[in-house]
Amino acid sequence: MKRLTTALVAGALSLASAATADDLKMATVAPGTSAYLTMSTMATLVNGNQDTHNITVDATGAASKHMIDLAKGNLDFAMTAPVLYKLMAGKKAMYQKLDEAPELAKNLRLVFWFPWGPAHYITYDEDGMTSLEDLRGKTVFLGPPGGGAWNSAHGWLKAQTGMTAGEDYKNFKGSWSSAFQAFQDRQVDAYVVGGVPPFPQMEQLTATSKIRLLGPNKAEVDAQTPEQLAPTKAAGRSLNAIDPAVYGGGVTNEEPVYTYDVWVGVTTRADLDEETVYEVTKTFWEAVETERATTPWLAHITAEFGIQNGGLTLHPGAQRYYEELGLEIPEGSGS
């Protein structure tokens, strides 16, 4: 896994220098997350299996901002999430001051959904914290300010403990990369990130430190109120457990930790021509099938999962390929 991740990161970074006349721009979140791994792999596979299109990847910033840039025509592909798209279309949360948000949302179309993974509330075991309540008074990174990840992480922590960022604990403001470095430098007490276990950032941390995950166990979840579990009921969310055993002793929890799980997606512009999106979608999925045998984590990336109804309509080019596969397009997903 580590060797594969290193190769993919190097390959994705090299994409930025390969601009062509048919250059397609993709934005995603920072390296180390499962979202970056999936989207950079998409670009690598597409670029390596056809000669017509070249995808360059920018892995900085927040998905909420990327979606605005995409809708305005400054990008060709970006990450989204069911909840994030709903907020944009409804001019809510981070979009409440953007009057054009609902109109911009109309220019977004789905390519496919994929698992972001369960949220890991990460601390160092030596710090002695054993529950989410122990974050009271601590410095916590929930995600980039104004991003969908921040809203999700804050919502779960508030539902579980009643605590609010800036009042009950310090809200560390930074990018994914700067916050991860700050956590390693012990300037941040807890770092929150989602990923399908095991994912690169957790592997990096557990290679040198003992890590503890904060969250309720099975008995505690079973005793919780509907209000406490409400963040797991939103679109694109579910309740899931992280088995510490997957980290080979690097995580000190003795039993599974329950948290919210998220799925996200690759979105494109409605006005990007159908043939381009069709060719990119087809090339990606055909390459994925070839790579599955040697790349185990791709088992989580499937076309069947990718077309489920998350509130965002498929781009006609992507839908054409899924129909060619013989997949039934769920109601609400078709263009």
Secondary structure as UniProt FT lines:
FT   HELIX           2..15
FT   TURN            16..17
FT   TURN            21..22
FT   STRAND          23..27
FT   TURN            31..32
FT   HELIX           34..48
FT   STRAND          54..58
FT   HELIX           63..71
FT   TURN            72..73
FT   STRAND          77..80
FT   HELIX           82..89
FT   TURN            90..91
FT   HELIX           93..95
FT   TURN            96..97
FT   TURN            99..100
FT   HELIX           101..105
FT   TURN            106..107
FT   STRAND          108..124
FT   HELIX           125..127
FT   HELIX           132..135
FT   TURN            136..137
FT   STRAND          139..141
FT   TURN            145..146
FT   HELIX           148..161
FT   TURN            166..168
FT   STRAND          169..171
FT   HELIX           176..184
FT   TURN            185..186
FT   STRAND          190..194
FT   HELIX           200..206
FT   TURN            207..208
FT   STRAND          211..213
FT   HELIX           218..222
FT   HELIX           226..229
FT   HELIX           230..232
FT   TURN            235..236
FT   STRAND          237..242
FT   HELIX           244..247
FT   TURN            248..249
FT   STRAND          257..269
FT   TURN            270..271
FT   HELIX           274..291
FT   TURN            292..294
FT   HELIX           296..300
FT   HELIX           303..306
FT   HELIX           316..324
FT   TURN            325..326
FT   TURN            331..333
//
